[in-house]
Amino acid sequence: MSEAAVILRVSHLVVIQMQILLLIILLTFQVAAFAGQRVNICYEDTELKPFILGYDNYIPDHPGLAVEMVLLAARASGLEVAFHRSPWKRCLREVELSRMDGMFAAIWSSDRERFAVFPRDAAGDLDSRRYFWQLRYPIYVRFDSKVSWDGKQFSGLTTGIGSPPGYIAAQRLKSMGAYAKNIYLPDGERGLKMVALGRIDGYILNEDSAREMISQYRLGSSLKVLPRLFIDSKLYLIFSRKYYQESPEQAEQFWDEITKVRESSGKALLIKYMLAPREASWIPLKR
């Protein structure tokens, strides 16, 4: 190799090293710029293992897959997270009123788009790459039920189908006139038990949490799952419009980091929480 070629190659390597160093410096300054900034995040106050553990305002040492994902993403972004637990509908309302900076994890809808910001791609479309998690929502009915679902409408309903208040599933059921009326169903535990007792026709809940509850409360012989899913959708970390207008860089980086955490650690966290034994402190004294 000629001396000129050696000099050219060395120069090229130096340029690459300088570019890498500059990128590291820029990333360091970006994280440092956000360091110490606080973001108030709301999430629901009922337990949905493996995603959320603990009830009411209590946040256990092992808080759940979703909470850990947010913590890891915040740490990578240099942000400090303050968690606030409330019923799902109240979290939505708090984001709408900008009392909370954000919440997790929500399915997109035009109504939610009205008051919250979802991640968007360069074309301005909903960014399906930067989602929080993807969930399937089956329909759980009593073992001897005659209810059916063809993907568009139900048949054989008498008392209606339930779902947690404020969920997209509940909104769709109401719009179809299929939502269970005159019965209080605050969470999946109560809902699935009411199906087993024949008090309502069915209940819709994400399959991971439902599987855990059915096993925990020994409902397997009392319930069955309809063949067609009700919903199969991506969920997102969303921000209030006020927070996004004031801190767009932080919000965008948070979505980027959530994506990285899901891709690098999501499966490991899912296994961790699906296999973890229940701690006594996770179980509420009263319900």
Secondary structure in CASP SS format (residue, H / E / C, confidence):
PFRMAT SS
TARGET T0000
AUTHOR 0000-0000-0000
METHOD secondary structure of the structure
MODEL  1
M C 1.00
S C 1.00
E H 1.00
A H 1.00
A H 1.00
V H 1.00
I H 1.00
L H 1.00
R H 1.00
V H 1.00
S H 1.00
H H 1.00
L H 1.00
V H 1.00
V H 1.00
I H 1.00
Q H 1.00
M H 1.00
Q H 1.00
I H 1.00
L H 1.00
L H 1.00
L H 1.00
I H 1.00
I H 1.00
L H 1.00
L H 1.00
T H 1.00
F H 1.00
Q H 1.00
V H 1.00
A H 1.00
A H 1.00
F H 1.00
A C 1.00
G C 1.00
Q E 1.00
R E 1.00
V E 1.00
N E 1.00
I E 1.00
C E 1.00
Y E 1.00
E E 1.00
D C 1.00
T C 1.00
E C 1.00
L E 1.00
K C 1.00
P C 1.00
F C 1.00
I E 1.00
L C 1.00
G C 1.00
Y C 1.00
D C 1.00
N C 1.00
Y C 1.00
I C 1.00
P C 1.00
D C 1.00
H C 1.00
P C 1.00
G C 1.00
L H 1.00
A H 1.00
V H 1.00
E H 1.00
M H 1.00
V H 1.00
L H 1.00
L H 1.00
A H 1.00
A H 1.00
R H 1.00
A H 1.00
S H 1.00
G C 1.00
L E 1.00
E E 1.00
V E 1.00
A E 1.00
F E 1.00
H E 1.00
R E 1.00
S E 1.00
P C 1.00
W H 1.00
K H 1.00
R H 1.00
C H 1.00
L H 1.00
R H 1.00
E H 1.00
V H 1.00
E H 1.00
L C 1.00
S C 1.00
R C 1.00
M C 1.00
D C 1.00
G E 1.00
M E 1.00
F E 1.00
A E 1.00
A E 1.00
I E 1.00
W C 1.00
S C 1.00
S H 1.00
D H 1.00
R H 1.00
E H 1.00
R H 1.00
F H 1.00
A E 1.00
V E 1.00
F C 1.00
P C 1.00
R E 1.00
D C 1.00
A C 1.00
A C 1.00
G C 1.00
D C 1.00
L E 1.00
D C 1.00
S C 1.00
R C 1.00
R C 1.00
Y C 1.00
F C 1.00
W E 1.00
Q E 1.00
L E 1.00
R E 1.00
Y E 1.00
P C 1.00
I E 1.00
Y E 1.00
V E 1.00
R E 1.00
F C 1.00
D C 1.00
S C 1.00
K C 1.00
V C 1.00
S E 1.00
W E 1.00
D C 1.00
G C 1.00
K C 1.00
Q C 1.00
F E 1.00
S E 1.00
G C 1.00
L C 1.00
T C 1.00
T C 1.00
G C 1.00
I E 1.00
G E 1.00
S C 1.00
P C 1.00
P C 1.00
G C 1.00
Y C 1.00
I H 1.00
A H 1.00
A H 1.00
Q H 1.00
R H 1.00
L H 1.00
K H 1.00
S H 1.00
M H 1.00
G C 1.00
A C 1.00
Y E 1.00
A C 1.00
K C 1.00
N C 1.00
I C 1.00
Y C 1.00
L C 1.00
P C 1.00
D C 1.00
G H 1.00
E H 1.00
R H 1.00
G H 1.00
L H 1.00
K H 1.00
M H 1.00
V H 1.00
A H 1.00
L C 1.00
G C 1.00
R C 1.00
I C 1.00
D C 1.00
G E 1.00
Y E 1.00
I E 1.00
L C 1.00
N C 1.00
E H 1.00
D H 1.00
S H 1.00
A H 1.00
R H 1.00
E H 1.00
M H 1.00
I H 1.00
S H 1.00
Q H 1.00
Y C 1.00
R C 1.00
L C 1.00
G C 1.00
S C 1.00
S C 1.00
L E 1.00
K E 1.00
V E 1.00
L C 1.00
P C 1.00
R C 1.00
L C 1.00
F C 1.00
I E 1.00
D E 1.00
S E 1.00
K E 1.00
L E 1.00
Y E 1.00
L E 1.00
I E 1.00
F E 1.00
S E 1.00
R H 1.00
K H 1.00
Y H 1.00
Y H 1.00
Q H 1.00
E H 1.00
S C 1.00
P H 1.00
E H 1.00
Q H 1.00
A H 1.00
E H 1.00
Q H 1.00
F H 1.00
W H 1.00
D H 1.00
E H 1.00
I H 1.00
T H 1.00
K H 1.00
V H 1.00
R H 1.00
E H 1.00
S H 1.00
S H 1.00
G H 1.00
K H 1.00
A H 1.00
L H 1.00
L H 1.00
I H 1.00
K H 1.00
Y H 1.00
M H 1.00
L H 1.00
A C 1.00
P C 1.00
R C 1.00
E C 1.00
A H 1.00
S H 1.00
W H 1.00
I C 1.00
P C 1.00
L C 1.00
K C 1.00
R C 1.00
END
